[in-house]
């Protein structure tokens, strides 16, 4: 279909002085070319350019305006090179369907082509007429903006005498694939003789990798503190309450599925290293946790 559109454009090119345009996707990695359906993208771009009155030619042939697309940190980098100027625009991917991505790329390439196309030959003007000056059109590249995600989740703590519920609140500030995360959590363990509350706070460095258009992996490492507070049920025992603070480190993995542009659900697993704790009464261990703690859970993420 793309070859047929190019052939029709050549027929028009031989009959009228229109601008010839080529579109090149050869700089795009093979995996991205298949993921974003490069064949269909070439067809839609060629059709849009023909509708705008341009003649579409092969990427290997001579053209007055050369269009290309390459991989950028957040998606695609579009480039248009004309006889006298060159413009660029970026397209962020992963926030809509493939059809929406194709439409946005075709529209931007058409605008960029009009911006860099050679000026037409001036027509003869009547004597004593003043020349009409045309202001150049500039196309500004889309600025890259940071993304802020808020997460709220519920999970489980493993590593103590039993399974404890775990509540988690997280904030992620990302620029491109990398991000800085802050997490705050609360774990509660209730035993017949002892109640334990563990409050944690940590900062993480994360990397978000898009597996498919909606599925993503996000490994991270972080460090912070865990505040361990306990309360004995026996009121007559001295030292009924107490608090211990321990430095902690985590290795974390998230698997996320994006439902909409902003809403996603994430499965979270984190392995934490911290100071071991044991509570003993009259030689009997009431509660004990080693230096390794496993955290699992699910949370909802909302992008701002």
VEXDREN-2710 file (C-alpha; in Angstrom, 1 decimal):
% VEXDREN-2710
k/r/px/py/pz
1/UNK/0.0/0.0/0.0
2/UNK/2.8/2.4/0.8
3/UNK/4.5/1.7/-2.5
4/UNK/1.2/2.4/-4.3
5/UNK/0.9/5.7/-2.6
6/UNK/4.4/6.6/-3.5
7/UNK/3.7/5.7/-7.1
8/UNK/0.6/7.9/-7.2
9/UNK/2.6/10.7/-5.7
10/UNK/5.2/10.5/-8.4
11/UNK/2.5/10.8/-11.1
12/UNK/1.4/14.0/-9.4
13/UNK/5.0/15.2/-9.1
14/UNK/5.5/14.9/-12.8
15/UNK/2.4/16.9/-13.6
16/UNK/2.6/19.8/-11.1
17/UNK/5.4/21.6/-9.2
18/UNK/4.7/20.1/-5.7
19/UNK/7.2/19.5/-2.9
20/UNK/8.7/16.0/-2.8
21/UNK/8.9/14.4/0.7
22/UNK/10.4/11.1/2.0
23/UNK/9.8/9.4/5.3
24/UNK/12.5/7.1/6.8
25/UNK/12.1/4.7/9.7
26/UNK/15.4/2.8/9.2
27/UNK/16.9/4.4/12.4
28/UNK/14.2/2.8/14.5
29/UNK/15.3/-0.5/16.3
30/UNK/13.6/-3.6/14.9
31/UNK/11.9/-4.3/18.2
32/UNK/10.3/-0.8/18.3
33/UNK/9.4/-1.0/14.6
34/UNK/7.4/-4.1/15.2
35/UNK/5.9/-2.9/18.6
36/UNK/4.6/0.4/17.0
37/UNK/3.6/-1.3/13.7
38/UNK/6.0/0.6/11.4
39/UNK/4.4/-0.6/8.2
40/UNK/1.0/0.9/9.2
41/UNK/2.7/4.1/10.4
42/UNK/4.5/4.6/7.1
43/UNK/1.2/4.1/5.2
44/UNK/-0.7/6.7/7.4
45/UNK/2.1/9.2/7.2
46/UNK/2.3/8.9/3.4
47/UNK/-1.5/9.2/3.1
48/UNK/-1.6/12.3/5.3
49/UNK/1.2/14.0/3.3
50/UNK/-0.5/13.3/0.0
51/UNK/-3.7/14.8/1.4
52/UNK/-1.7/17.9/2.3
53/UNK/-0.6/18.2/-1.3
54/UNK/2.9/16.8/-1.1
55/UNK/4.5/14.2/-3.3
56/UNK/5.7/11.2/-1.2
57/UNK/8.9/9.5/-2.6
58/UNK/11.0/6.6/-1.5
59/UNK/13.3/7.1/1.6
60/UNK/16.3/6.1/-0.6
61/UNK/15.4/8.6/-3.4
62/UNK/16.1/12.3/-3.7
63/UNK/13.5/14.6/-1.9
64/UNK/13.2/18.3/-1.1
65/UNK/12.1/17.5/2.5
66/UNK/13.4/14.4/4.3
67/UNK/11.4/13.2/7.4
68/UNK/12.7/10.6/9.8
69/UNK/11.9/9.0/13.2
70/UNK/14.3/7.6/15.7
71/UNK/14.1/6.3/19.3
72/UNK/14.1/8.8/22.2
73/UNK/14.1/8.3/26.0
74/UNK/10.4/8.8/26.2
75/UNK/9.3/7.6/22.7
76/UNK/10.0/8.9/19.3
77/UNK/12.1/11.8/18.0
78/UNK/10.8/13.3/14.8
79/UNK/13.0/15.2/12.4
80/UNK/12.3/17.3/9.3
81/UNK/15.1/18.6/7.1
82/UNK/14.4/21.0/4.3
83/UNK/16.6/23.0/2.0
84/UNK/17.2/25.8/4.5
85/UNK/16.2/24.7/7.9
86/UNK/15.7/21.7/10.2
87/UNK/13.1/21.1/13.0
88/UNK/12.6/18.4/15.6
89/UNK/9.7/17.3/17.8
90/UNK/9.3/14.5/20.4
91/UNK/6.3/12.2/20.7
92/UNK/5.7/10.4/24.1
93/UNK/4.5/6.9/23.7
94/UNK/2.7/4.5/26.0
95/UNK/-0.2/6.8/27.0
96/UNK/-2.7/5.8/24.3
97/UNK/-3.4/3.2/21.6
98/UNK/-1.2/2.5/18.5
99/UNK/-3.8/4.2/16.3
100/UNK/-3.6/7.4/18.4
101/UNK/0.2/7.3/18.2
102/UNK/0.1/7.0/14.4
103/UNK/-2.4/9.9/14.2
104/UNK/-0.2/12.1/16.4
105/UNK/3.0/11.3/14.4
106/UNK/1.2/11.9/11.0
107/UNK/-0.1/15.3/12.2
108/UNK/3.2/16.5/13.5
109/UNK/5.1/15.4/10.5
110/UNK/2.7/17.3/8.2
111/UNK/3.1/20.4/10.3
112/UNK/6.9/20.1/10.2
113/UNK/6.9/19.5/6.5
114/UNK/5.0/22.8/6.0
115/UNK/7.5/24.5/8.2
116/UNK/10.7/23.5/6.3
117/UNK/9.4/23.2/2.7
118/UNK/11.1/25.4/0.1
119/UNK/9.4/28.6/-0.7
120/UNK/7.5/28.6/-4.0
121/UNK/8.8/30.6/-6.9
122/UNK/7.5/34.2/-6.8
123/UNK/5.0/35.1/-9.5
124/UNK/5.6/38.1/-11.7
125/UNK/4.1/41.2/-10.0
126/UNK/2.7/44.3/-11.7
127/UNK/5.1/47.2/-11.9
128/UNK/5.5/49.4/-8.8
129/UNK/4.0/46.8/-6.6
130/UNK/5.4/46.3/-3.1
131/UNK/6.7/42.8/-2.3
132/UNK/4.7/40.8/0.3
133/UNK/6.9/39.4/3.0
134/UNK/6.0/36.1/4.6
135/UNK/6.9/35.4/8.2
136/UNK/8.8/32.2/8.7
137/UNK/6.9/29.4/10.6
138/UNK/8.7/27.8/13.5
139/UNK/7.7/24.6/15.1
140/UNK/8.8/24.2/18.7
141/UNK/9.8/20.8/20.1
142/UNK/7.5/19.5/22.8
143/UNK/9.2/20.0/26.2
144/UNK/10.0/17.0/28.3
145/UNK/8.1/17.1/31.6
146/UNK/8.5/15.2/34.8
147/UNK/5.7/12.7/35.8
148/UNK/4.4/12.4/39.4
149/UNK/2.7/9.2/40.5
150/UNK/0.9/8.6/43.8
151/UNK/0.4/5.0/45.0
152/UNK/-1.6/3.4/47.8
153/UNK/-1.4/-0.3/48.5
154/UNK/-2.1/-3.2/50.9
155/UNK/0.1/-6.2/51.4
156/UNK/1.8/-8.7/53.7
157/UNK/4.9/-8.7/55.9
158/UNK/6.8/-12.0/56.1
159/UNK/9.7/-12.7/58.4
160/UNK/8.2/-12.5/61.9
161/UNK/6.4/-15.1/63.9
162/UNK/3.4/-14.9/61.6
163/UNK/1.9/-13.1/58.6
164/UNK/1.3/-9.4/59.3
165/UNK/-0.8/-6.9/57.2
166/UNK/1.2/-4.1/55.6
167/UNK/-0.1/-0.7/54.4
168/UNK/2.0/1.4/52.0
169/UNK/1.9/4.9/50.6
170/UNK/4.4/5.9/47.8
171/UNK/5.2/8.9/45.6
172/UNK/7.3/8.7/42.5
173/UNK/8.9/11.6/40.6
174/UNK/10.1/10.5/37.2
175/UNK/11.9/12.0/34.3
176/UNK/11.9/9.6/31.4
177/UNK/12.5/6.0/32.5
178/UNK/14.4/6.8/35.7
179/UNK/12.7/8.0/38.9
180/UNK/13.0/8.9/42.6
181/UNK/10.6/7.2/44.9
182/UNK/9.6/7.9/48.5
183/UNK/7.7/5.2/50.5
184/UNK/6.0/5.1/53.9
185/UNK/4.6/1.9/55.4
186/UNK/3.0/0.5/58.5
187/UNK/3.0/-3.2/59.6
188/UNK/1.0/-4.5/62.5
189/UNK/1.6/-7.8/64.3
190/UNK/-0.8/-8.8/67.1
191/UNK/0.2/-11.7/69.4
192/UNK/-1.6/-12.8/72.7
193/UNK/1.2/-11.3/74.9
194/UNK/2.6/-8.6/72.6
195/UNK/1.6/-6.1/69.9
196/UNK/4.2/-4.9/67.4
197/UNK/4.0/-1.8/65.1
198/UNK/6.6/-1.3/62.5
199/UNK/6.7/2.1/60.7
200/UNK/9.1/2.4/57.7
201/UNK/10.2/5.2/55.5
202/UNK/12.6/4.9/52.6
203/UNK/13.9/6.6/49.4
204/UNK/14.5/4.6/46.2
205/UNK/16.1/5.0/42.8
206/UNK/13.9/3.2/40.2
207/UNK/14.0/2.3/36.5
208/UNK/10.7/1.9/34.6
209/UNK/10.9/-0.5/31.6
210/UNK/8.0/-0.8/29.2
211/UNK/7.6/-4.5/28.3
212/UNK/4.5/-3.8/26.1
213/UNK/2.3/-0.8/25.6
214/UNK/0.5/-1.4/28.9
215/UNK/2.8/-3.8/30.9
216/UNK/5.9/-2.4/32.7
217/UNK/8.7/-3.6/35.0
218/UNK/10.2/-1.4/37.6
219/UNK/13.2/-2.6/39.6
220/UNK/14.6/-0.3/42.4
221/UNK/17.0/-0.1/45.3
222/UNK/16.6/2.1/48.4
223/UNK/17.5/2.8/51.9
224/UNK/15.7/4.3/55.0
225/UNK/14.6/3.6/58.6
226/UNK/12.3/1.2/60.3
227/UNK/10.8/2.2/63.7
228/UNK/9.9/-0.8/65.7
229/UNK/7.4/-0.1/68.5
230/UNK/6.0/-2.8/70.9
231/UNK/3.5/-3.0/73.7
232/UNK/3.2/-5.8/76.3
233/UNK/-0.3/-6.9/77.3
234/UNK/0.8/-7.6/80.9
235/UNK/0.3/-4.3/82.7
236/UNK/2.4/-5.4/85.8
237/UNK/5.6/-5.8/83.7
238/UNK/8.1/-3.0/83.9
239/UNK/9.0/-1.6/80.5
240/UNK/5.6/-2.4/79.0
241/UNK/6.3/-0.2/76.0
242/UNK/9.4/0.5/73.9
243/UNK/10.7/1.7/70.6
244/UNK/13.7/0.7/68.5
245/UNK/15.0/2.4/65.4
246/UNK/17.0/0.4/62.7
247/UNK/18.6/1.5/59.4
248/UNK/17.2/-0.6/56.5
249/UNK/17.9/-1.3/52.9
250/UNK/15.6/-2.7/50.2
251/UNK/15.7/-4.4/46.8
252/UNK/12.3/-3.9/45.2
253/UNK/10.5/-5.0/42.0
254/UNK/7.1/-3.8/40.7
255/UNK/5.1/-5.3/37.9
256/UNK/2.5/-2.8/36.6
257/UNK/-0.5/-2.9/34.3
258/UNK/-1.7/0.5/32.9
259/UNK/-5.5/0.7/32.5
260/UNK/-5.7/4.3/31.4
261/UNK/-3.2/7.1/30.8
262/UNK/-3.1/7.8/34.5
263/UNK/-4.5/4.7/36.4
264/UNK/-2.4/1.6/36.9
265/UNK/-2.3/-1.4/39.2
266/UNK/1.1/-2.7/40.5
267/UNK/2.2/-5.9/42.2
268/UNK/5.1/-5.2/44.6
269/UNK/7.7/-7.4/46.1
270/UNK/10.6/-6.1/48.3
271/UNK/13.4/-7.8/50.2
272/UNK/14.5/-5.7/53.2
273/UNK/17.6/-6.0/55.3
274/UNK/17.4/-4.5/58.9
275/UNK/18.5/-5.2/62.5
276/UNK/17.0/-8.4/63.9
277/UNK/14.6/-8.0/66.9
278/UNK/13.6/-10.5/69.6
279/UNK/11.3/-10.0/72.6
280/UNK/11.9/-12.4/75.6
281/UNK/9.9/-12.7/78.9
282/UNK/11.2/-15.0/81.6
283/UNK/13.3/-16.9/79.1
284/UNK/10.4/-17.4/76.7
285/UNK/10.6/-15.7/73.2
286/UNK/7.4/-13.8/72.7
287/UNK/8.2/-12.3/69.3
288/UNK/11.2/-12.6/67.0
289/UNK/12.2/-11.4/63.5
290/UNK/15.5/-12.0/61.8
291/UNK/17.5/-9.5/59.7
292/UNK/15.6/-10.3/56.5
293/UNK/12.0/-9.2/55.9
294/UNK/9.9/-9.9/52.7
295/UNK/7.2/-7.5/51.7
296/UNK/4.6/-8.3/49.1
297/UNK/1.4/-6.5/48.1
298/UNK/-0.7/-4.8/45.5
299/UNK/-1.2/-1.0/45.0
300/UNK/-3.0/1.4/42.8
301/UNK/-1.0/4.2/41.1
302/UNK/-2.4/7.5/39.9
303/UNK/-0.4/9.8/37.6
304/UNK/-0.6/13.6/37.9
END
